Amino acid sequence: MSEAGLVSTIIPVFNRAAMLEEAVASVLAQTYRPIEVLIVDDGSTDTTVAVAAQLASSHPSSIRVLTQINAGPGAARNQGLREARGEFVQYLDSDDLLLPTKFELQVAALRANPDTGLCYGKTRRRDVASGTEQIWARTGEHIAGMFPDFLNKRGWDTNAPLWRRSACDQVGPWLSLRCMEDWEHDLRAGMLGVVPVRVDAEVAIIRDHAGVRASGADTGFSVAILADFLRAHEHVWARMQAQGLLDWIYLREFSRKLFWIARMCGAAGMVSEATRALAIAEAMTRVGEKPVQIQLYRRLVAAVGWARASKLIEWLSESQRWLRGVVRTGNSKPVPLASGGR
């Protein structure tokens, strides 16, 4: 049973002691009460555990610390959600910040709109090195729903929404992935009919910094990241099929995305993953047109192998973009040979 009015903030953290203190401070600085903070240590090996313990000791009525073997942010959020007591739930990455009136504004909006499951607001993206900021993604816009809008690009960061606990329970557990778990979670909410509402105010800050990110996104597409990237898309596609959400209006672009994932996996030598991604792209394409391009690509793979086929397609794509640029601007610069790995 959730506690009426209480906002539970769940913060997964791994080896990020200093930024954790700042993230927690931004929650404690909220103008809204009551609140609780659940810090979920994801197997840190530095001083993060000690810092979290000190924060809980200094604020025993507001902060609790949970621990787990390193399993990624999705698993950490699940553990925090199991322990959360609030009517409302805030997910906060340990390197980001909330602005002081976030809970006050968003709780009020959710109470004024009882048919909605979450409230989002404007999010600033800050480059820590330069100090420059800009409004991130589509948080300055009205977003009517997450599906199919988020299929090709997510509209907000994990920190932007405040969720009703009832909506979190409806959506179910986060996937235990190290990337794209937030994208999959929000699309799942959209497919289940969870409706967002927006406040026209700045509510959070994303900080781009030199430290390591939990998702590994700062290191590029490693084999592990690519595997999770594909798994997130497979989960979304399976749910779309189960719910009959197969309109060519949005499947067209989504099939191209899966085709791109197949080529990336192929270039990385991940033949099983490349084969699965290509099969999904082909299944999507069959909804609206014959998958001629994919079938030709299969023949190319059979002839020269996944890695060479991926490099060739990337080179052709770059050449087409270059030609379009020449036609548009008259500027003819040479086209570099793409590596195929992006």
N, C-alpha and C positions, 0 to 999 in steps of 0.2 A: 504494500500500500504506500503510495507516494505521499509526501507531505505537501499540503496545499501551499502554493506560493513559493516554495523553496526552489532555488536554481542550483543545480549540481553541475560543477565544471570538472570535466575529465581531461587530465593532462598526461598523455603518454610522454615518457622521456627516456633518452638513452645518451649517456655521456655528454651532458649539456648543463653543467652545474650553474654557471653564471647566468645564462639566459633563462634558465628555469626560475631563478629568483625574480627576475624582471617580469616574467610571464605571470607568476603567482601574485606579485605586487599589483599588476594591472587588474587582477580579479578582486583582490582585497580593496582596491580603490573604487569599486563600483558604488554608485549612489544608491543602489537598490539593495534591500535586505528582505528576507533571509537568504544566505548563500552557504554553500559548502564546496570545498575543493578536494578532489580525489587525484592525487599524484600517483601515476602507475609507472614504477620504474621497470623498464624493459631490459633487465639484466645488465645494468651499467657496470663498468669496470674502473671508473674513476671516482671522484669525490661526490658524484651526483646523489648517491644514496645518503651520504652524511648531510649534504645540504638539504635534501628533502626532509630528513628526520629533524633537523634544526628548525625548519619552517613549521613543521607540525607541532614541535615543542613550544614554539613561540605563539602559535594560534591553535591551541588544542580543541577549541570548540568549532573551528571552521575547516581545518585541514586534516586529512587522513592520507597515509602513505600505504600503497599496495605494491607488491613486488611479483615479478614473474621471470622465468627463464626467457632470454631474448627470443621474441617471436614476431616482432614488428608492431606497427601502430594499430592495425586492425584488431589484433588479439588483445592489445593493451586497452583499447577502448571498450571491448567486450567485458573485460574484467571490471573496469571502472563502472560500466553501466549496471552490472550485476549488484554492485555495492551502493549505487546511487540511490538517494532517498527523495530526490526532488520531483516536483510536478513538471519542471522544465529542465532541459539538459543542454549544456554548452560544451562542445568539443573544442579544445584549444591546443594547438601544437606548441611545444615548449620553447620554440624560438620566436614566437609571435606575441602580439599584445592585443588586449581589449581596451577600447576607449571607455571612459568612466560612466557614461550614461547608457551604455549598450543594453544592459538588463532592464533598466527602467523603461526605456523606449520600447523594447521588443516584447516585454511581458505585457505592457499596456496594449500593444497592437494585437497580440494573440488573444487577450481577453476581449478586445473589441470585435474580433473576428473569430468566433468560436468554431467555424467550419474549416479553419486552416490548421496545418500541422507544424509549421515552422515559420519563423520570421527572419528575413535577412536585411542587411543594410549595406551602405557603401563601405568598401574596404580600400584602404590605401596600401600601395606596395612601395616599400622604402628600400632604397639601396644604401646599406649601412656605410659603405666606403665613401660614396659621394654625397649622401644625405638627400638626394633627389627623391621625390615621391610622385606617384600618379594613382588615380583611381583604377583599381584592378578589375579585369575581366568585365562582366556585365552587371556589376553590383550597383552601378548608377542608373540601371534601366529597370523597367517593369518586366518581370519574368512570370508569365501566367502558369507555367508548369515545367517540370524538369524533364519529362519525356514528351516528345522526342528531342526537345531542344538541346539536351546535354550529350546527345549521341556522339557528336564529332568534337565538341568543345564544351567543357564545364563552365557554368556561368558564374561561379563564386568559389572562394576558398573554404576549407573545412571550418574556419573560425567565423565566417560571416553569419551563418544561421544560428538562431536559438530554437531548439526543438521542444515540442511537447513530449513528455515521456510516453504518452499514449501512442504518438506517431513512431517513436523509436521502437516500441514493442511491436507495432504493426509491421515495420520494415524488417525487423529481426536482426540477427548478429551480423557484424562486419565480417567480411572475408579475411582470412589470415594471410594477407598478401603484403608485400613491402612497397608496392606501387599500385596506383589506380584503384585501390580499395575504396577511396572516398568517391571517386567517379562512379564506380559500380553501385555503391550504397545509395547515392543520390538518384541514379537512374531507377534503381529498384523502388525507391520511394515514389518516384514519378509514375512508374507503371502501376503501382498500387493505388494511385489516385490521391496521394498526399499533396495538399494545396499550399503554396507559399503565399505569404503576405510580405510587403516591403515597407520599411520606414525610410523616409527621405532624410537620412542623416548618416554621418560617418560613425562606424561602430567598431572597426578593428584595423590593425596594422599587420601586414605581412612583412617580414624582414629578410631581404636577400643578404646573405653574409658569406664569409669564407669558410665556415665550418661545414662539417659533414651533415648531410640531410638523411633522415631516417629512411626515405624512399630510395636513396642512392641516385636520385635524379641528377645530382651535381657531378656524377662520375660518368654519365652517358649510359648507353644501352649495353650493359653487360649481359652475359648469357642468363644470369639469374633474374635480372630486371626484365629482360625480354620474355622470359617464361611466365612471370607474373603478369606482365602486360597482356599477354595472350590469354591467360586464364581469366582475367577480369572480363575481357571481351567475350569469351566463351560463355561465362555465366550470364552476361547480359543477353546474348543471342538465345540461349536456352530458355530464359524467361520470356523473351519476346515470342518465341515459338509457342510456348505453353499458353500464353495469353492471347495468341492470334494477332499480335501487333506486327503486321507484315505489309504495311503500306509502302509502295514503291517511292512515294514522295520523299520519305526519309531513308529508305533502304538503299537508294541509289548511292548516296554519298557514304553511307556506312559500309557498303560492300567495297567501295574503293579503299576505305581505311583498312579493312581486313586484307585486301590484296597487298597493300603497302606493308602490313605486318608480316604477311607471308614472305615477301621479298626480303625484309630485314632479317627474319629468322633464317631464311635460306642463305643469305650472305654470311651469317654467323655460324653456319654449319649445323644449325638446329633443324635437321631434316624432318623429324617427327612433328615438331611444332609448325614448321613451314607447311607441311602437308595438311595439317588440321586447319590452319588459317585459310589456306587456299580453298579447302572444301567448304568452309563457311561462306567465303566470298562468292563461290560458285552457287551455293544454295540460295543466297540472297539475290544474286543476279537473275536467277531463273524466275523470280517473282515478277520481274518487269520486262526482261528481254533475254535473248539467247546469250549465254556466257561465252561468246566467240573469243574475246580477248583472253580470258582465262584458259580456254582450251588451247589457244595458240601458245600461251605461256607454258602450259604443261608439256607441249611438244618441244619447246625450247629447252626446258629443264631436262627432258629425256635426252636431248642431243648434246648439251654442253655441261649439264650439272647445275645445281642450285646456285652456287657462288657466282659462276660466270653469267648465268641467266640474270641474276639480280643486278650485277654490275652493268650488263648490257641495257637492261630496262631503265636503270637510273641514268645512264648516259643518254639514252634516247629522250627521256623526260627532260633532262637538262638542255638538250639540243632544241627541243620544242619550245621550251621557255625562252631560250636565247633568240630563236627565230621570231617569236612573238614580240620580243623586246626590240629587235631590229626593225620590224615592221612598224611598231608603235613610235619609236624614238629616233631611228636611223643610226643608233650607236651600235657598232659591231665589235664587241670584245670576244676574245676566244672563250670557248666553253671548256672548263676543266673536266677531266674524267672523274666521275663520281666514284667513291669507294664502295657504295652499295650498303654501307653500314649506318649511315646517317648519324 
